[in-house]
Amino acid sequence: MKPDVAFRFCPRCGGALCVREIGGSERNVCADDSCGFVFWNNPVPVVAALVEHEGAIVLANNRDWPDHLFGLVTGFLERRETPEAAVLREVQEELDLSGRIESLIGLYPFEQMNQVIMAYHVRAEGTIRLGEELRAVKRIDPARLRPWDFGTGFAVRDWLQRKAKS
């Protein structure tokens, strides 16, 4: 099996990449041994917010997603940013809401996208105004919220289970 390839040439020296086994996995490496570049393809950190606003859960439809697909507010962790600051920034950018973190829901591998999701329960206040990344939102009564079986759906599942126990 060939490892995932984001590019074909070494970003250090411009030489060709080849596949070698390193650390028990096949990796793309620079064919020039003196360069030493290894493309590790580590997962990208992503934050997700289960946003509770005026008693409802706000689900978002990203402009890059199919029209019918709604999920949690998500975004990439930026350089020199804590996950907590990132999730509140994403809620502000995408919904124009001020939020406060209630709890960390959990950490979830999202292998299909090569991401690790850090999901938080966020209570938010203000008037929803869609940011440029969103096409639409829908508000769901927490009693009607159902998890989905990929990505941020596992955080929804865990949040619902904890809510049922409390």
Residue pairs with C-beta under 8 A, 6 or more apart in sequence:
1 26
2 19
2 26
3 19
3 25
3 26
3 27
3 28
3 39
3 41
4 41
4 114
5 17
5 28
5 39
6 39
6 41
7 17
7 39
8 16
8 17
9 15
9 16
9 17
10 16
10 17
10 30
10 31
10 32
10 35
10 37
11 37
12 30
12 35
12 37
13 30
13 32
13 35
13 37
15 30
15 31
15 32
15 35
16 30
16 31
17 28
17 29
17 30
17 31
17 39
18 28
18 29
18 30
18 31
19 26
19 27
19 28
19 29
20 26
20 27
20 29
21 27
22 29
22 38
27 38
27 39
27 40
27 41
28 38
28 39
28 41
29 37
29 38
29 39
30 36
30 37
30 38
41 114
43 109
43 110
43 114
43 115
43 116
44 76
44 113
44 114
44 115
44 116
45 76
45 77
45 83
45 115
45 116
45 118
46 74
46 75
46 76
46 77
46 110
46 113
46 115
46 116
46 117
46 118
47 74
47 75
47 76
47 77
47 83
47 86
47 87
47 90
47 117
47 118
47 119
47 120
48 72
48 73
48 74
48 87
48 117
48 118
48 119
48 120
48 152
48 155
49 72
49 73
49 74
49 87
49 90
49 91
49 99
49 119
49 120
49 121
49 122
50 57
50 72
50 105
50 119
50 120
50 121
50 122
50 152
50 155
50 156
50 159
51 57
51 58
51 72
51 73
51 91
51 95
51 97
51 99
51 122
51 124
52 58
52 102
52 121
52 122
52 123
52 124
52 142
53 95
53 97
53 123
53 124
53 125
53 128
53 139
54 139
55 141
55 142
56 139
56 140
56 141
56 142
57 139
57 140
57 141
57 142
57 145
58 73
58 95
58 124
58 128
58 137
58 138
58 139
58 140
59 70
59 71
59 72
59 137
59 138
59 139
59 140
60 70
60 71
60 72
60 73
60 94
60 95
60 134
60 136
60 137
61 67
61 69
61 70
61 134
61 135
61 136
61 137
61 138
62 71
62 74
62 133
62 134
62 135
63 132
63 133
63 134
63 135
64 133
65 71
65 135
67 135
70 136
70 137
70 138
71 148
71 151
71 152
71 153
72 119
72 152
72 155
72 156
73 90
73 91
73 94
73 95
74 90
74 117
74 152
75 86
75 87
75 89
75 90
75 93
75 94
76 86
77 83
77 86
77 118
78 86
78 89
81 89
83 118
83 120
84 101
84 120
87 99
87 101
87 118
87 120
87 122
88 99
88 100
88 101
88 122
91 97
91 98
91 99
91 122
91 124
92 98
92 99
93 131
93 133
94 130
94 131
94 133
94 134
95 124
95 128
95 129
95 130
95 131
95 134
95 137
96 126
96 127
96 128
96 129
96 130
96 131
97 124
97 125
97 126
97 127
97 128
98 124
98 125
98 126
99 122
99 123
99 124
99 125
100 122
100 123
100 124
101 120
101 121
101 122
102 120
102 121
102 122
102 123
103 120
103 121
104 118
104 119
104 120
105 119
105 120
105 121
105 155
105 158
105 159
105 162
106 119
106 154
106 155
106 158
107 116
107 117
107 118
107 119
108 116
108 117
108 119
108 151
108 152
108 154
108 155
109 115
109 116
109 117
110 116
110 117
110 150
110 151
112 150
112 151
113 151
117 151
117 152
117 155
119 152
119 155
119 158
119 159
121 159
128 137
130 136
130 137
142 160
142 163
145 156
145 160
146 156
147 153
147 154
147 156
147 157
147 160
148 156
